[in-house]
Amino acid sequence: AFAFDDGHPLLAPVASLAPNPWGFYDMLGNAWEWCSDIYSPNAYQVIEGGVADPRGPIGLVGALRTSRGCSWDSAPQFLRASNRNGGAPGYSFSGIGFRVVRAL
């Protein structure tokens, strides 16, 4: 068990804590961020075409997808944006979410 003091036993409501220095809320430690990237355990070791944020092998139907960050139940040593995990496209868990982005 890890001590917490945000007042929420599991997920904290969106934007209930202070943003990071760039103004983004809930980037680490609340919920894993579900991504469209294909999961590869060595994604950062084999950089595809010089891209620093590889999307994984293209065209793999049914392949594992990447979750990034960590969630409320993760150990503190894994709390970083580069932490990646793979899961089946239909997998669900209370510590996985996604971020909606739109251009202004």
VOGU-238404 format. One line per field, with one value per residue (C-alpha): residue number from 0; residue in one letter; x, y, z. Coordinates in steps of 0.2 Angstrom, whole numbers, m for minus. Example, Ala and Ser with C-alpha at 12.3 -4.5 7.8 and 13.67 -1.06 7.14 Angstrom:
2
num = 0; 1
residu = a; s
east = 62; 68
north = m22; m5
up = 39; 36
***
This chain:
104
num = 0; 1; 2; 3; 4; 5; 6; 7; 8; 9; 10; 11; 12; 13; 14; 15; 16; 17; 18; 19; 20; 21; 22; 23; 24; 25; 26; 27; 28; 29; 30; 31; 32; 33; 34; 35; 36; 37; 38; 39; 40; 41; 42; 43; 44; 45; 46; 47; 48; 49; 50; 51; 52; 53; 54; 55; 56; 57; 58; 59; 60; 61; 62; 63; 64; 65; 66; 67; 68; 69; 70; 71; 72; 73; 74; 75; 76; 77; 78; 79; 80; 81; 82; 83; 84; 85; 86; 87; 88; 89; 90; 91; 92; 93; 94; 95; 96; 97; 98; 99; 100; 101; 102; 103
residu = a; f; a; f; d; d; g; h; p; l; l; a; p; v; a; s; l; a; p; n; p; w; g; f; y; d; m; l; g; n; a; w; e; w; c; s; d; i; y; s; p; n; a; y; q; v; i; e; g; g; v; a; d; p; r; g; p; i; g; l; v; g; a; l; r; t; s; r; g; c; s; w; d; s; a; p; q; f; l; r; a; s; n; r; n; g; g; a; p; g; y; s; f; s; g; i; g; f; r; v; v; r; a; l
east = 0; 5; 1; m10; m17; m28; m44; m49; m47; m47; m48; m48; m61; m54; m44; m47; m28; m16; m10; 8; 19; 13; m6; m10; m21; m20; m5; 3; m4; m23; m26; m16; m18; m25; m16; m19; 0; 3; 12; 30; 41; 56; 48; 62; 76; 72; 67; 57; 64; 72; 55; 57; 39; 37; 19; 24; 23; 9; m4; m6; m24; m29; m12; m10; m12; m1; m6; 6; 9; 2; m13; m19; m14; 4; 20; 29; 44; 34; 26; 33; 26; 38; 31; 22; 11; 2; m16; m29; m40; m56; m47; m55; m50; m54; m37; m37; m43; m40; m37; m48; m39; m45; m37; m43
north = 0; 18; 33; 46; 62; 68; 64; 51; 32; 28; 40; 58; 69; 77; 93; 91; 93; 107; 106; 103; 118; 117; 118; 100; 91; 73; 68; 55; 44; 46; 34; 25; 35; 23; 27; 21; 16; m3; m9; m15; m19; m12; 3; 15; 3; 2; 20; 19; 31; 42; 46; 49; 43; 27; 22; 3; m9; m3; m14; m27; m31; m36; m31; m25; m6; 5; 13; 26; 35; 25; 25; 27; 9; 10; 10; 27; 21; 18; 36; 43; 47; 36; 21; 10; m5; m16; m22; m30; m17; m23; m23; m12; m7; 8; 15; 17; 32; 42; 60; 70; 82; 95; 110; 127
up = 0; m3; 6; m3; 2; m13; m4; m17; m14; m32; m47; m44; m53; m69; m65; m46; m43; m49; m67; m72; m77; m95; m89; m92; m79; m73; m84; m72; m58; m60; m74; m88; m104; m118; m134; m152; m153; m156; m141; m143; m127; m136; m144; m137; m141; m159; m165; m181; m194; m181; m172; m154; m150; m160; m164; m165; m180; m192; m199; m185; m183; m165; m159; m141; m139; m128; m111; m105; m88; m73; m63; m45; m41; m48; m38; m37; m46; m62; m62; m78; m95; m104; m94; m107; m105; m117; m117; m128; m137; m128; m110; m97; m79; m68; m69; m89; m97; m113; m117; m130; m140; m151; m161; m156
***
